[in-house]
């Protein structure tokens, strides 16, 4: 049983706690869009108006474009909308966009939540007999020490497995459709890009923490040349610098892009 002195001490601690953090009551973390760092050193990178960064070596181009939730919902619009006419949507017809939560958002929010950090990776090879990169080796390294590894297809299958209502018939359709979408849209694994060919696809990583502002997206050991046994003899590491504004506020600021 608390004595009067204990009650006074508890009230004093509570008052100090409120006084120390009261100026932040009602404030939340917000993050602006991911943008390329424009003052890149050297002539190997090109920053384009769509906020992509392209690495250029001879006639080889490797570009990364950060994709927002709105962009992903537009690109997969047929898989991002809830059916009309249901108070509680038919679970077999719910949005199955694997990169976002579709058009769903919490009732108290004005924007859609982020499920993954997604980049569109494009490779155009008009310089070498064939090139290759491992999309699952791509990682984000932030200035404050956080690291994020790209998800593999198997990891994303495991991520969505708990969402499967069942494993046969209509109850299995949403899971299978998500898996099919991942197969069609993720950057292809283990594919050589021969001279005159182009490849593109999505790279998915975990959502960035609230304290991540400046970071690099790293593509390690992209193979540019092979020997007669198809063993790499020339590789290159590519690092794309990006940044975003992180701030505390009661409401999101208007963004001017």
N, C-alpha and C positions, 0 to 999 in steps of 0.2 A: 504494500500500500504506500502510495506516494505521500511524503510529508509536505508541509507547506513550503519548506525551503526547496524541495525537489521540484515542486510546481513552478516556483518563481524562476528556478534555473532553466526549466524546459521552456517557459514562456520567453525568457531572455534569449535563448538560442534561436527560437523561432523568429523572434523579432529581428535578430541580427541576420538570419538567413534571408528574410524578406527584404531587409534594407540593402543587403549586398547584391541581390539579383533582381530587385524590383524594377530597375530601369530596363530589363529585358523581358518582362512579362508580356506575353502576347506576340513576341517576335519569333520568327522561324527562319530556318536556313533556306536560302534560295540560290540557284545557280543559273547563270546565263548560258547561252548557246556555246558549244565548243567551236572555237575559231582557230585558224592557223596563225602561227607566229609569222609576221610579215617580213621582219628584217633578218632573213635567213642568210647565213654566210655562204659565199661561194656561188657558182652558177649552176649547180646540179639540181636545184629545186625551183619549181614554178608554182606560185600561189595564184589560183584562179578565182574568179568572181563568185563561184558557187561554194567557196570556202574549202575547196579541196587543195591538197598539196601533191604535186607530181614530181617524182624523182626522174631525172633524165640522164641517160648515159648513152651516147651515140644515138641510135634510133630505138633504144629501149626506154619505155615509159612505165613507171609503177606509181599509181596514184591512190590516195586514200581520201575519202569524203565522209565526214561525220554526218550521220543521219539522225534527225530528230524523231520523236514519236509521231508528230504530224506527217512527216515525210514517209515514214514506214507505213502508217495507216493509209496514206494515199496510194502508195505503190502496191499494197495488198488490200485494196478497198473492199473487194468482194469477200474478204475473210476477216474484216475488222468491224463490222456493223452488227448490232444486235437486231434480231427480227422484230418487226413492228407488230403491234396487236397483242402483246403479252405483258401482263403486269410483272410476272416473273418469267423471264425468257425461257423458252424451250431449251433444256440443257443440251439437246442434240444439235441445236442450231446456234449455239452461243459463238461469239467470235473465236476463231482458231488461229489468228495471226500469232505465230510463235515468238515474234520479237517484241510485241507490245501486249497490253491488255485490251486491245481493240478500242472501241469507243466508250468503254467503261471508265468511270472515275468515281472516287468516293463522294458521297452526297454532300460533304462539307467542302470539297475542293472545286476549284474552277479550272483545273487543268488535269490532263491525263498523267498518271504516274509512269515512271520509267521502269521497265522490266530489265532491259539490258543496255549496255553501251554498244552501239552498232556502227560499223564503218563499212562503206562500199569500197572494195579493193578491185582495182582494174590493172591489168597488165597487157601492154602492147609490145610485142617482140618483132621488130624489123631490123635487128642488128646481129643476132646470134643464131647459130643453127638450132639450138634449143636451150631453154632456161627452165628453172624449177624453183619453187619455194614451198615451204611447209606452212600452211595457214594456221595450224594448231600451235606453232612455235611463236606466233606473234604475241607480243605482250605490251602492256602499258606500264611505264615506270614514271612515277610522279616525283616532283621535286622534293616532297616531304617524305619520300621513302616507301610509299605504297606501291605494290606491284599487282597487276592483274593479268592472268593468262587467258588466252583465247579458249573458248569452249570447243571441245570436240563434238562430233555428231553423237557419239555414245554418251557423253556427259549431258547433252541436251535431251536425249531420249530418257535418261534417268531423271532429269529435272522434271519432265512432263509426265512421267509414269504415275505419280500420285494423283494427277488430274483425271486419269482414266476412270470413268464411272464403271466400266466393265471391260471384259476382254473378248467379247464376241458380239456380233450383230450391231444394232444401232448404237449401243452404249460404247462401242469401241471406235466409232467413226471419228469423233473429234481428235482423239489421240493419233489415229492413223493419218488424218488430214494434216495435222501439225507436222508429223514426221515426213510426209510427202513434200510439204512446203519447204522444210529444211533441206531436203535432198535437192530440190530444184533451185533454191536461192543461195545456199551457202557456197563460199568459194570452194571449187572442187579440190579434193585431196588427191595426191599422187598422180597428177596430170602434168606431163611435159607440155610446154608451150613452144611449139616449133616456129621457125622463121615464117613471118607473115601471118601469124595467128594472134588472137586476142582472147583474154579470159577475164571474167568478172564474177563477183559474188560477195555475199555479206560475211563479215567477221563479227562475232558476238562475244562480248566480255561482260563481266559483272558491272552493275551500276557503280559509278564513281562515288566515293565517300564525300561528305560535306566539306572536308578540308582540302580537297584536291583542286588546285587551280592550274598550275603549270605542269605539263607532263609530256612525255614522248611516247609515240607508238613505234615500236621497234620490230623490224623484220630481220631476223638473224640468218646469216649464211644462205642468202639466195644464190643459187648456183648459176653461173654464167657460161661455164665451159666444162665439158666432160672429156675424159680420155676414151680410148677404144673399148674399154670395159664398162663404160657408162659410170665411171667414178669421178666425183667432182675434182677439178683441177684449178678452178678459179671461182671464188665466192665473194660476196659483198654483204656487209651489214648496212641497213638503211634505217635511219631514225627520223621520224616526222615530229616536229615540235608543235604542240597545240596548247591553247590556254582557254580559260573561261573565268568569268567573274563570279565570285562566291561572296554572299553578303547575308546579313541578318536584317529582316524587315517584317512588317506586319502584312504587307501585300507585295506581290511581285511587281517589279518595275516594268514600265513599258519598254520594250526592246526595239531598238532601231538598228536594222541590219542593212 
